């Protein structure tokens, strides 16, 4: 079983300025829980208990969130508000948290490579918290991917169908189906123009990676936008061996965009109302 999930969380979140001038985008709340909380819940559901964060300057709130707030807890002790901390206390009891810093913003590939000292020489999950995913009718996306990994023992990326000009916002794969919803990747392109995209299958912020990815990343040259792209490293891994793409069951909200954030808020608000 994979024990560690890596959360790259060093980005500036410029699409949410001025809020993200002082607040990490991963701490933006969907109802009463921040995005990072949902990501850790998803990792824990998949059996991962070591939560590793790659952060940057101005991200101290992430560490504080997964720590005890003695003054606050003393103030609300014995009141009805104490129960509002139940979910975060359960995560803190079930998980271990570790943090390191990405000192230069050189892309997702660099962020993942920066987290190597937190992962050790073992397979690990990666969750981008601003990709908020939910599957009301079954397992979460990372747990679904774990089942694919346990069967094939190789790197796995989550993909979804994206149509139109939006395809240029994603890493895009093409491949050969080996079973329902699972493909062997034979091509992977970072943010292609619509006419150059190898398919309409876009990678979202969920990965399971084998540890050889770190050696590949250390040799990967900067690509698009001068950043070290995880797609370039995964394409090398696919060329030398095998990488799978998994078409997950559930919904994904792009909470790195204002429209996606509002959509997710409305959706989760509807879920809460339905429970009442």
PEGI-V219998 format. One record per residue. N is the residue number from 0. SS is DSSP state (@ for helix, = for strand, . for the rest). OMEGA is omega as a letter, one per 40 degrees, with the letter a starting at -180 (none if undefined). D_CENTER is the distance of its C-alpha to the mean C-alpha in whole Angstrom. Layout:
n:N ss:SS omega:OMEGA d_center:D_CENTER
n:N ss:SS omega:OMEGA d_center:D_CENTER
//
This chain:
n:0 ss:. omega:i d_center:19
n:1 ss:. omega:a d_center:15
n:2 ss:. omega:a d_center:15
n:3 ss:= omega:i d_center:13
n:4 ss:= omega:a d_center:9
n:5 ss:= omega:i d_center:8
n:6 ss:= omega:i d_center:6
n:7 ss:= omega:a d_center:7
n:8 ss:. omega:a d_center:9
n:9 ss:. omega:a d_center:12
n:10 ss:. omega:a d_center:13
n:11 ss:. omega:a d_center:16
n:12 ss:. omega:a d_center:15
n:13 ss:@ omega:i d_center:18
n:14 ss:@ omega:i d_center:18
n:15 ss:@ omega:i d_center:18
n:16 ss:. omega:e d_center:21
n:17 ss:. omega:a d_center:23
n:18 ss:@ omega:a d_center:21
n:19 ss:@ omega:i d_center:19
n:20 ss:@ omega:a d_center:22
n:21 ss:. omega:a d_center:22
n:22 ss:. omega:i d_center:19
n:23 ss:. omega:a d_center:15
n:24 ss:@ omega:i d_center:13
n:25 ss:@ omega:i d_center:10
n:26 ss:@ omega:i d_center:14
n:27 ss:. omega:a d_center:15
n:28 ss:= omega:i d_center:16
n:29 ss:= omega:a d_center:16
n:30 ss:. omega:a d_center:19
n:31 ss:. omega:a d_center:20
n:32 ss:= omega:i d_center:16
n:33 ss:= omega:a d_center:14
n:34 ss:@ omega:a d_center:10
n:35 ss:@ omega:i d_center:9
n:36 ss:@ omega:i d_center:12
n:37 ss:@ omega:i d_center:10
n:38 ss:@ omega:i d_center:7
n:39 ss:@ omega:i d_center:9
n:40 ss:@ omega:a d_center:12
n:41 ss:@ omega:i d_center:10
n:42 ss:@ omega:i d_center:9
n:43 ss:@ omega:i d_center:13
n:44 ss:@ omega:i d_center:14
n:45 ss:. omega:i d_center:13
n:46 ss:. omega:i d_center:15
n:47 ss:. omega:a d_center:13
n:48 ss:. omega:i d_center:15
n:49 ss:= omega:a d_center:15
n:50 ss:= omega:a d_center:12
n:51 ss:= omega:a d_center:12
n:52 ss:= omega:i d_center:11
n:53 ss:= omega:a d_center:12
n:54 ss:= omega:i d_center:13
n:55 ss:. omega:i d_center:16
n:56 ss:. omega:i d_center:20
n:57 ss:. omega:a d_center:20
n:58 ss:. omega:a d_center:17
n:59 ss:@ omega:a d_center:19
n:60 ss:@ omega:i d_center:18
n:61 ss:@ omega:i d_center:15
n:62 ss:@ omega:a d_center:17
n:63 ss:@ omega:a d_center:20
n:64 ss:@ omega:a d_center:18
n:65 ss:. omega:i d_center:17
n:66 ss:. omega:i d_center:21
n:67 ss:. omega:i d_center:24
n:68 ss:. omega:a d_center:26
n:69 ss:@ omega:a d_center:30
n:70 ss:@ omega:i d_center:31
n:71 ss:@ omega:a d_center:29
n:72 ss:@ omega:i d_center:30
n:73 ss:@ omega:a d_center:33
n:74 ss:@ omega:a d_center:34
n:75 ss:@ omega:a d_center:32
n:76 ss:. omega:i d_center:34
n:77 ss:. omega:i d_center:36
n:78 ss:. omega:i d_center:35
n:79 ss:@ omega:a d_center:33
n:80 ss:@ omega:a d_center:30
n:81 ss:@ omega:a d_center:29
n:82 ss:@ omega:i d_center:28
n:83 ss:@ omega:i d_center:25
n:84 ss:@ omega:a d_center:24
n:85 ss:@ omega:a d_center:24
n:86 ss:@ omega:a d_center:20
n:87 ss:@ omega:i d_center:19
n:88 ss:@ omega:i d_center:22
n:89 ss:@ omega:i d_center:21
n:90 ss:@ omega:a d_center:17
n:91 ss:@ omega:i d_center:19
n:92 ss:@ omega:a d_center:22
n:93 ss:@ omega:a d_center:19
n:94 ss:. omega:i d_center:17
n:95 ss:= omega:a d_center:18
n:96 ss:= omega:i d_center:16
n:97 ss:= omega:a d_center:16
n:98 ss:= omega:i d_center:16
n:99 ss:= omega:a d_center:17
n:100 ss:= omega:i d_center:17
n:101 ss:. omega:a d_center:16
n:102 ss:. omega:i d_center:20
n:103 ss:. omega:a d_center:20
n:104 ss:. omega:a d_center:17
n:105 ss:. omega:i d_center:17
n:106 ss:. omega:a d_center:14
n:107 ss:@ omega:i d_center:11
n:108 ss:@ omega:i d_center:13
n:109 ss:@ omega:i d_center:15
n:110 ss:@ omega:i d_center:12
n:111 ss:@ omega:i d_center:11
n:112 ss:@ omega:i d_center:15
n:113 ss:@ omega:a d_center:15
n:114 ss:. omega:a d_center:14
n:115 ss:@ omega:a d_center:16
n:116 ss:@ omega:i d_center:18
n:117 ss:@ omega:a d_center:16
n:118 ss:@ omega:a d_center:15
n:119 ss:. omega:a d_center:19
n:120 ss:. omega:a d_center:20
n:121 ss:. omega:i d_center:18
n:122 ss:. omega:a d_center:15
n:123 ss:= omega:i d_center:12
n:124 ss:= omega:i d_center:8
n:125 ss:= omega:i d_center:5
n:126 ss:= omega:i d_center:2
n:127 ss:. omega:a d_center:2
n:128 ss:. omega:a d_center:5
n:129 ss:. omega:i d_center:7
n:130 ss:= omega:a d_center:6
n:131 ss:= omega:a d_center:8
n:132 ss:= omega:i d_center:9
n:133 ss:= omega:i d_center:13
n:134 ss:. omega:a d_center:15
n:135 ss:. omega:a d_center:18
n:136 ss:. omega:a d_center:21
n:137 ss:. omega:a d_center:19
n:138 ss:. omega:i d_center:16
n:139 ss:. omega:a d_center:13
n:140 ss:@ omega:a d_center:10
n:141 ss:@ omega:i d_center:9
n:142 ss:@ omega:i d_center:13
n:143 ss:@ omega:a d_center:14
n:144 ss:@ omega:i d_center:13
n:145 ss:@ omega:i d_center:14
n:146 ss:@ omega:i d_center:17
n:147 ss:@ omega:i d_center:17
n:148 ss:@ omega:a d_center:17
n:149 ss:@ omega:i d_center:19
n:150 ss:@ omega:a d_center:22
n:151 ss:@ omega:i d_center:21
n:152 ss:. omega:i d_center:20
n:153 ss:. omega:i d_center:18
n:154 ss:= omega:a d_center:15
n:155 ss:= omega:i d_center:13
n:156 ss:= omega:i d_center:11
n:157 ss:= omega:a d_center:10
n:158 ss:= omega:i d_center:13
n:159 ss:= omega:i d_center:14
n:160 ss:= omega:i d_center:18
n:161 ss:. omega:a d_center:18
n:162 ss:. omega:i d_center:22
n:163 ss:@ omega:a d_center:24
n:164 ss:@ omega:a d_center:23
n:165 ss:@ omega:a d_center:19
n:166 ss:@ omega:a d_center:19
n:167 ss:@ omega:i d_center:19
n:168 ss:@ omega:a d_center:16
n:169 ss:. omega:i d_center:14
n:170 ss:= omega:a d_center:14
n:171 ss:= omega:a d_center:17
n:172 ss:= omega:i d_center:18
n:173 ss:= omega:a d_center:21
n:174 ss:= omega:a d_center:22
n:175 ss:= omega:i d_center:25
n:176 ss:= omega:i d_center:24
n:177 ss:= omega:i d_center:25
n:178 ss:= omega:a d_center:25
n:179 ss:. omega:i d_center:23
n:180 ss:. omega:i d_center:20
n:181 ss:= omega:a d_center:19
n:182 ss:= omega:i d_center:20
n:183 ss:= omega:a d_center:21
n:184 ss:= omega:i d_center:20
n:185 ss:= omega:i d_center:23
n:186 ss:= omega:a d_center:22
n:187 ss:= omega:a d_center:19
n:188 ss:= omega:i d_center:19
n:189 ss:= omega:i d_center:17
n:190 ss:. omega:i d_center:18
n:191 ss:. omega:i d_center:21
n:192 ss:. omega:a d_center:24
n:193 ss:@ omega:a d_center:24
n:194 ss:@ omega:a d_center:28
n:195 ss:@ omega:a d_center:26
n:196 ss:. omega:a d_center:23
n:197 ss:. omega:i d_center:23
n:198 ss:. omega:i d_center:22
n:199 ss:. omega:a d_center:20
n:200 ss:= omega:a d_center:17
n:201 ss:= omega:i d_center:14
n:202 ss:= omega:i d_center:11
n:203 ss:= omega:a d_center:8
n:204 ss:= omega:i d_center:4
n:205 ss:= omega:a d_center:5
n:206 ss:= omega:i d_center:7
n:207 ss:= omega:a d_center:10
n:208 ss:= omega:i d_center:12
n:209 ss:. omega:a d_center:16
n:210 ss:. omega:i d_center:17
n:211 ss:. omega:i d_center:20
n:212 ss:@ omega:a d_center:17
n:213 ss:@ omega:i d_center:18
n:214 ss:@ omega:i d_center:21
n:215 ss:@ omega:i d_center:20
n:216 ss:@ omega:a d_center:18
n:217 ss:@ omega:a d_center:21
n:218 ss:. omega:a d_center:23
n:219 ss:. omega:i d_center:21
n:220 ss:. omega:i d_center:23
n:221 ss:. omega:a d_center:22
n:222 ss:. omega:a d_center:21
n:223 ss:@ omega:i d_center:21
n:224 ss:@ omega:i d_center:21
n:225 ss:@ omega:a d_center:22
n:226 ss:. omega:i d_center:18
n:227 ss:. omega:a d_center:17
n:228 ss:. omega:i d_center:15
n:229 ss:@ omega:i d_center:13
n:230 ss:@ omega:i d_center:15
n:231 ss:@ omega:i d_center:18
n:232 ss:@ omega:i d_center:17
n:233 ss:@ omega:i d_center:16
n:234 ss:@ omega:i d_center:19
n:235 ss:@ omega:i d_center:21
n:236 ss:@ omega:i d_center:20
n:237 ss:@ omega:i d_center:21
n:238 ss:@ omega:a d_center:24
n:239 ss:@ omega:a d_center:25
n:240 ss:. omega:a d_center:24
n:241 ss:. omega:i d_center:21
n:242 ss:= omega:a d_center:18
n:243 ss:= omega:i d_center:17
n:244 ss:= omega:a d_center:15
n:245 ss:= omega:i d_center:15
n:246 ss:= omega:a d_center:16
n:247 ss:. omega:i d_center:14
n:248 ss:. omega:a d_center:16
n:249 ss:. omega:a d_center:15
n:250 ss:= omega:i d_center:14
n:251 ss:= omega:i d_center:11
n:252 ss:= omega:i d_center:12
n:253 ss:= omega:a d_center:11
n:254 ss:. omega:i d_center:11
n:255 ss:. omega:i d_center:12
n:256 ss:. omega:a d_center:15
n:257 ss:@ omega:a d_center:18
n:258 ss:@ omega:i d_center:19
n:259 ss:@ omega:i d_center:15
n:260 ss:@ omega:i d_center:15
n:261 ss:@ omega:i d_center:19
n:262 ss:@ omega:i d_center:18
n:263 ss:@ omega:i d_center:16
n:264 ss:@ omega:i d_center:18
n:265 ss:@ omega:a d_center:21
n:266 ss:@ omega:a d_center:19
n:267 ss:@ omega:i d_center:19
n:268 ss:@ omega:i d_center:22
n:269 ss:@ omega:i d_center:24
n:270 ss:@ omega:a d_center:22
n:271 ss:@ omega:i d_center:24
n:272 ss:@ omega:a d_center:27
n:273 ss:@ omega:a d_center:27
n:274 ss:@ omega:a d_center:27
n:275 ss:. omega:none d_center:30
//
